[in-house]
């Protein structure tokens, strides 16, 4: 592996931004990146404020993403990759600008809010041959990797039923009326995120996690969306039935109005030999159940499990790891691929299957299929693969 840290920039993530902190902590945990540039806010003053807090050279703070892409791509020792943590409606122009400038892209999900933009961005990423990683960090939990390994090894037998929940209660009240809640301001604004922001925000995680663990594509959806909180202008609860490519059936429950739920992400898969389940609030444990009543709990940190689980376990048996470590795991995998690109100019790496622009495109197709199904009273809608 290359010895020099990857020079990275960030668009978005200024003062008051939430998820950007997790990105920065994750990329720092293994000391493989240097955050050296950014356009952290639409306000240059706030951008400089954020850069000062991060100890970034003021000369590498930019008015906007376009200026940043232009300047950094021609600068000696310019950034090699950019992290995009802006509202959904800006992902396409920002990502496109950096790909065109020859800079690898690490983009928060969803890849875009518009299907045509997603198609064009995927085509551009493929044409440029650069690394494009989508930050679906949940698939980088060690025991999620273990679950995927078990499914592929045939531990469940033939998959019959798949159930995923991402049911949070963070917006069970009308939090968008609080002017100080920056996250609610854009996530619950249909002008910025669309009326199906729930599916873009949480549903895409559930969709990707189902695909990643099961190894099956979602081919059809039937959906009903609803708004639980009076006066809200976006949907805040979704009941989605799915069909998988092997004929299995499943369901996704996605909500931000599930009162009392803190985050509510879990999956359960049922085969003809066994079932398994995992919960993100208790991520060290993966439970398998068998027809004869036996129950097996796999615990993170045991060397007897898959290589991927062992590689992504940082401290060892009995020491809790969680959300930040999942980001660190993903960023470490991305670093492996970028370092390999330095030597080979190849963006694909079989040993590190990152969520990429194709995953992003399928996520946007899923969002649009859910919307189309809801608008036709739950009729089944096919997702192009």
C-alpha positions as CSV (number, residue, x, y, z in Angstrom):
1,X,0.0,0.0,0.0
2,X,1.1,3.6,-0.6
3,X,2.7,5.3,2.4
4,X,1.4,8.8,1.8
5,X,-2.0,9.8,3.1
6,X,-4.8,10.6,0.6
7,X,-5.3,14.3,0.1
8,X,-9.1,14.9,0.4
9,X,-11.5,17.8,0.3
10,X,-15.1,18.3,1.4
11,X,-18.1,20.1,0.0
12,X,-20.7,20.9,2.6
13,X,-20.2,20.0,6.2
14,X,-19.7,23.5,7.7
15,X,-20.7,24.7,11.1
16,X,-23.8,23.0,12.4
17,X,-23.8,20.2,9.9
18,X,-24.5,16.8,11.4
19,X,-23.4,13.8,9.3
20,X,-20.2,15.5,8.1
21,X,-18.8,15.1,11.6
22,X,-19.2,11.3,11.3
23,X,-17.5,11.4,7.9
24,X,-14.5,13.3,9.3
25,X,-14.2,11.1,12.4
26,X,-14.4,8.0,10.3
27,X,-11.7,9.1,7.8
28,X,-9.4,10.1,10.6
29,X,-9.6,6.9,12.6
30,X,-7.1,5.0,10.5
31,X,-4.9,8.1,9.7
32,X,-5.1,7.5,6.0
33,X,-6.5,10.8,4.8
34,X,-5.5,14.5,5.1
35,X,-8.5,16.9,4.9
36,X,-6.8,19.8,3.2
37,X,-9.4,21.8,1.3
38,X,-13.1,22.6,1.2
39,X,-16.2,24.6,0.3
40,X,-17.9,24.0,3.5
41,X,-20.9,26.4,3.2
42,X,-22.7,28.6,0.7
43,X,-21.5,31.4,3.0
44,X,-17.8,32.0,2.5
45,X,-17.6,33.5,6.0
46,X,-19.1,30.3,7.5
47,X,-16.8,28.2,5.2
48,X,-13.8,29.9,6.6
49,X,-15.1,29.5,10.1
50,X,-15.5,25.8,9.6
51,X,-12.0,25.5,8.0
52,X,-10.5,27.3,11.0
53,X,-12.0,24.8,13.3
54,X,-10.5,22.0,11.2
55,X,-7.1,23.7,10.9
56,X,-7.3,24.0,7.1
57,X,-5.2,26.5,5.2
58,X,-7.4,29.6,4.5
59,X,-5.9,29.6,1.0
60,X,-7.7,26.3,0.3
61,X,-11.1,27.5,1.3
62,X,-13.3,28.1,-1.8
63,X,-16.4,30.2,-2.6
64,X,-18.1,27.2,-4.2
65,X,-17.6,23.7,-5.5
66,X,-16.9,24.8,-9.0
67,X,-14.0,27.0,-8.0
68,X,-12.7,24.3,-5.8
69,X,-12.8,21.6,-8.5
70,X,-11.0,23.9,-11.0
71,X,-8.3,25.1,-8.6
72,X,-7.6,21.8,-6.9
73,X,-7.4,19.9,-10.1
74,X,-4.6,22.1,-11.4
75,X,-2.8,22.6,-8.1
76,X,0.4,20.7,-7.4
77,X,-0.4,18.3,-4.6
78,X,-4.1,19.1,-5.1
79,X,-6.8,16.9,-3.6
80,X,-7.2,13.3,-4.9
81,X,-10.7,12.8,-3.7
82,X,-13.7,14.9,-2.5
83,X,-16.4,14.1,0.0
84,X,-19.9,15.5,-0.8
85,X,-22.1,16.1,2.2
86,X,-24.5,18.6,0.8
87,X,-28.3,18.4,0.6
88,X,-29.6,15.9,-2.0
89,X,-30.5,18.3,-4.7
90,X,-26.9,19.4,-5.2
91,X,-25.2,16.1,-5.4
92,X,-25.4,15.8,-9.2
93,X,-23.7,19.1,-10.1
94,X,-21.1,18.8,-7.4
95,X,-20.1,15.2,-8.2
96,X,-20.1,15.9,-11.9
97,X,-17.7,18.9,-11.5
98,X,-15.2,16.8,-9.6
99,X,-15.4,13.8,-11.9
100,X,-14.8,16.1,-14.9
101,X,-11.8,17.5,-13.1
102,X,-10.3,14.0,-12.6
103,X,-11.0,13.8,-8.9
104,X,-12.4,10.7,-7.1
105,X,-15.8,11.2,-5.5
106,X,-17.2,10.0,-2.1
107,X,-20.9,11.0,-2.1
108,X,-23.5,10.8,0.6
109,X,-26.7,9.0,-0.4
110,X,-28.9,9.3,-2.2
111,X,-26.7,9.8,-5.3
112,X,-29.2,12.3,-6.7
113,X,-32.8,13.3,-6.3
114,X,-33.5,13.0,-10.1
115,X,-33.4,9.8,-12.1
116,X,-32.1,11.5,-15.3
117,X,-29.3,13.0,-13.2
118,X,-28.5,9.6,-11.7
119,X,-28.3,8.0,-15.1
120,X,-25.9,10.7,-16.3
121,X,-23.8,10.6,-13.2
122,X,-23.4,6.9,-13.3
123,X,-22.4,7.1,-17.0
124,X,-19.9,9.8,-16.2
125,X,-18.3,7.9,-13.4
126,X,-18.0,4.9,-15.6
127,X,-16.6,6.9,-18.5
128,X,-14.0,8.7,-16.3
129,X,-12.9,5.5,-14.7
130,X,-12.5,7.1,-11.3
131,X,-13.5,5.8,-7.9
132,X,-17.1,6.7,-7.0
133,X,-18.1,5.6,-3.6
134,X,-21.5,6.1,-2.0
135,X,-21.4,6.2,1.8
136,X,-23.8,3.4,2.8
137,X,-21.9,2.9,6.0
138,X,-24.2,0.3,7.5
139,X,-22.9,-2.3,5.1
140,X,-19.5,-1.7,6.6
141,X,-20.4,-3.0,10.1
142,X,-18.4,-6.1,10.8
143,X,-21.4,-8.3,11.6
144,X,-23.3,-7.1,8.5
145,X,-20.3,-8.3,6.5
146,X,-20.5,-11.6,8.5
147,X,-24.2,-11.9,7.6
148,X,-23.5,-11.4,3.9
149,X,-20.8,-14.0,4.1
150,X,-23.1,-16.5,5.7
151,X,-25.8,-16.0,3.1
152,X,-23.4,-16.5,0.3
153,X,-22.0,-19.6,2.0
154,X,-25.5,-21.1,2.0
155,X,-26.1,-21.0,5.8
156,X,-29.7,-20.0,5.3
157,X,-30.4,-22.3,2.3
158,X,-32.8,-20.8,-0.3
159,X,-33.9,-17.3,0.7
160,X,-37.7,-17.1,1.1
161,X,-38.5,-14.0,3.0
162,X,-36.6,-10.7,3.7
163,X,-37.6,-8.0,6.1
164,X,-35.8,-4.7,6.7
165,X,-36.9,-1.9,9.0
166,X,-35.4,1.6,9.2
167,X,-38.0,3.1,11.5
168,X,-36.8,6.2,13.4
169,X,-38.7,8.6,15.6
170,X,-36.5,11.6,15.1
171,X,-39.3,13.5,13.4
172,X,-42.4,12.2,15.3
173,X,-43.1,15.9,16.1
174,X,-43.1,18.8,13.8
175,X,-39.4,19.5,14.2
176,X,-39.3,21.5,10.9
177,X,-40.9,24.4,12.7
178,X,-37.8,24.8,14.8
179,X,-35.7,27.3,12.9
180,X,-32.5,26.2,14.7
181,X,-32.9,22.6,13.4
182,X,-30.7,22.7,10.4
183,X,-31.2,19.1,9.4
184,X,-35.0,19.2,9.6
185,X,-34.9,22.5,7.5
186,X,-33.7,20.7,4.4
187,X,-34.7,17.1,5.0
188,X,-38.4,18.0,5.5
189,X,-38.5,20.7,2.8
190,X,-40.1,19.3,-0.4
191,X,-38.4,22.0,-2.5
192,X,-35.0,20.6,-1.5
193,X,-35.6,17.0,-0.9
194,X,-38.9,16.2,-2.6
195,X,-42.0,14.8,-0.9
196,X,-40.4,11.3,-0.8
197,X,-37.4,12.5,1.2
198,X,-38.1,9.7,3.7
199,X,-37.3,7.1,1.0
200,X,-34.3,9.0,-0.3
201,X,-32.9,9.5,3.3
202,X,-33.7,6.3,5.1
203,X,-35.3,4.0,2.5
204,X,-32.2,3.9,0.3
205,X,-30.2,2.6,3.3
206,X,-32.8,-0.2,3.8
207,X,-32.8,-1.0,0.1
208,X,-29.0,-1.1,-0.1
209,X,-28.7,-3.2,3.1
210,X,-31.2,-5.7,1.8
211,X,-29.4,-6.0,-1.6
212,X,-26.0,-6.3,0.1
213,X,-26.8,-8.9,2.7
214,X,-29.1,-11.1,0.6
215,X,-27.1,-10.9,-2.6
216,X,-30.4,-10.4,-4.4
217,X,-31.7,-7.5,-6.5
218,X,-35.1,-5.9,-5.7
219,X,-37.1,-6.3,-8.9
220,X,-40.5,-5.0,-8.0
221,X,-42.1,-2.8,-5.3
222,X,-45.7,-2.1,-4.0
223,X,-45.8,0.9,-1.7
224,X,-48.1,3.0,0.5
225,X,-46.8,6.3,1.8
226,X,-48.4,8.4,4.5
227,X,-47.9,11.5,6.6
228,X,-48.4,11.0,10.3
229,X,-47.6,14.5,11.6
230,X,-50.3,17.0,10.9
231,X,-49.2,19.9,8.7
232,X,-46.1,18.2,7.4
233,X,-45.4,18.6,3.7
234,X,-43.5,15.4,3.1
235,X,-44.3,11.7,3.7
236,X,-43.0,10.4,7.0
237,X,-43.9,6.7,7.0
238,X,-43.8,4.0,4.3
239,X,-44.9,0.4,4.1
240,X,-43.2,-1.3,1.1
241,X,-43.6,-4.8,-0.2
242,X,-40.8,-6.1,-2.4
243,X,-40.1,-9.0,-4.8
244,X,-36.5,-10.2,-5.2
245,X,-34.9,-11.7,-8.3
246,X,-34.9,-15.2,-6.9
247,X,-38.7,-15.1,-6.3
248,X,-38.4,-14.4,-2.6
249,X,-40.8,-11.8,-1.1
250,X,-40.1,-9.2,1.5
251,X,-41.1,-6.0,3.2
252,X,-39.5,-2.7,4.1
253,X,-40.8,-0.4,6.9
254,X,-39.3,3.0,6.7
255,X,-40.4,5.8,9.0
256,X,-39.2,9.0,10.7
257,X,-42.4,9.2,12.8
258,X,-42.0,6.0,14.8
259,X,-42.4,7.5,18.2
260,X,-39.9,6.1,20.7
261,X,-37.6,4.5,18.2
262,X,-34.1,6.0,18.3
263,X,-32.9,4.7,14.9
264,X,-34.7,1.4,14.3
265,X,-32.5,-0.2,11.7
266,X,-32.6,-4.0,11.6
267,X,-33.0,-6.9,9.1
268,X,-34.3,-10.4,9.2
269,X,-33.8,-13.0,6.5
270,X,-35.5,-16.3,6.4
271,X,-34.3,-19.3,4.3
272,X,-35.3,-23.0,4.1
273,X,-32.5,-24.0,6.4
274,X,-32.2,-21.1,8.9
275,X,-33.0,-17.5,9.5
276,X,-30.7,-14.6,10.7
277,X,-31.3,-11.2,12.2
278,X,-29.2,-8.2,13.1
279,X,-30.0,-4.9,14.8
280,X,-27.9,-1.7,14.4
281,X,-28.6,-0.7,18.0
282,X,-26.9,-3.9,19.2
283,X,-24.5,-4.4,16.3
284,X,-22.0,-6.9,17.9
285,X,-24.5,-9.8,17.7
286,X,-25.9,-11.7,14.8
287,X,-28.5,-14.3,15.6
288,X,-29.2,-17.5,13.6
289,X,-32.3,-19.7,14.3
290,X,-32.9,-23.2,13.1
291,X,-36.1,-25.3,12.5
292,X,-35.2,-27.7,15.4
293,X,-35.2,-24.8,17.9
294,X,-31.5,-24.3,18.1
295,X,-30.4,-20.7,18.3
296,X,-26.8,-19.5,17.5
297,X,-25.5,-16.0,18.4
298,X,-22.4,-15.0,16.6
299,X,-20.4,-12.3,18.5
300,X,-18.1,-9.8,16.8
301,X,-14.4,-10.4,17.5
302,X,-14.1,-14.2,17.2
303,X,-11.4,-15.4,14.8
304,X,-13.6,-18.4,13.8
305,X,-15.8,-16.1,11.6
306,X,-15.3,-14.6,8.2
307,X,-12.1,-12.8,7.1
308,X,-14.1,-9.6,6.4
309,X,-15.6,-9.7,9.9
310,X,-12.1,-10.2,11.4
311,X,-10.5,-7.5,9.3
312,X,-13.2,-4.9,10.3
313,X,-13.0,-5.7,14.0
314,X,-10.7,-3.0,15.4
315,X,-10.2,-3.7,19.1
316,X,-11.3,-7.2,19.8
317,X,-13.8,-9.4,21.7
318,X,-15.9,-7.6,24.3
319,X,-15.1,-4.0,23.3
320,X,-18.1,-2.2,21.7
321,X,-17.7,-0.7,18.3
322,X,-20.4,1.2,16.4
323,X,-21.5,4.0,14.0
324,X,-18.2,5.9,13.8
325,X,-16.3,2.6,13.3
326,X,-18.6,1.7,10.4
327,X,-17.7,4.9,8.7
328,X,-14.0,4.2,9.4
329,X,-14.4,0.7,7.9
330,X,-15.9,2.2,4.8
331,X,-13.3,4.9,4.5
332,X,-10.6,2.4,5.0
333,X,-12.0,0.3,2.1
334,X,-12.2,3.4,0.0
335,X,-8.6,4.2,0.8
336,X,-7.5,0.7,-0.3
337,X,-9.2,1.3,-3.6
338,X,-7.8,4.8,-4.2
339,X,-4.3,3.6,-3.2
340,X,-4.7,0.7,-5.7
341,X,-5.8,3.3,-8.3
342,X,-2.6,5.2,-7.8
343,X,-0.6,2.1,-8.9
344,X,-3.0,0.6,-11.5
345,X,-5.4,3.4,-12.7
346,X,-8.2,0.9,-12.0
347,X,-11.2,2.0,-10.0
348,X,-12.8,-1.5,-9.5
349,X,-11.4,-3.7,-6.8
350,X,-12.9,-7.2,-6.3
351,X,-11.5,-7.4,-2.7
352,X,-13.2,-4.2,-1.7
353,X,-16.7,-4.1,-3.3
354,X,-17.6,-0.5,-2.5
355,X,-21.2,0.9,-2.8
356,X,-20.6,2.6,-6.2
357,X,-22.5,4.7,-8.8
358,X,-24.5,1.7,-10.0
359,X,-25.7,1.2,-6.4
360,X,-26.5,4.8,-6.4
361,X,-28.5,4.6,-9.6
362,X,-30.4,1.5,-8.4
363,X,-31.2,3.4,-5.2
364,X,-32.7,6.3,-7.1
365,X,-34.7,3.9,-9.3
366,X,-36.0,2.4,-6.1
367,X,-37.1,5.8,-4.8
368,X,-38.9,6.6,-8.0
369,X,-40.5,3.1,-8.2
370,X,-41.9,3.6,-4.6
371,X,-43.3,7.0,-5.6
372,X,-44.9,5.6,-8.7
373,X,-46.4,2.7,-6.8
374,X,-47.9,4.9,-4.2
375,X,-49.4,7.2,-6.9
376,X,-51.2,4.2,-8.4
377,X,-52.6,2.9,-5.1
378,X,-49.9,0.4,-4.5
379,X,-49.7,-1.3,-7.9
380,X,-46.5,-3.3,-8.4
381,X,-43.8,-1.3,-10.2
382,X,-40.8,-3.0,-11.8
383,X,-37.3,-1.6,-11.1
384,X,-35.0,-1.7,-14.1
385,X,-31.7,-3.4,-13.3
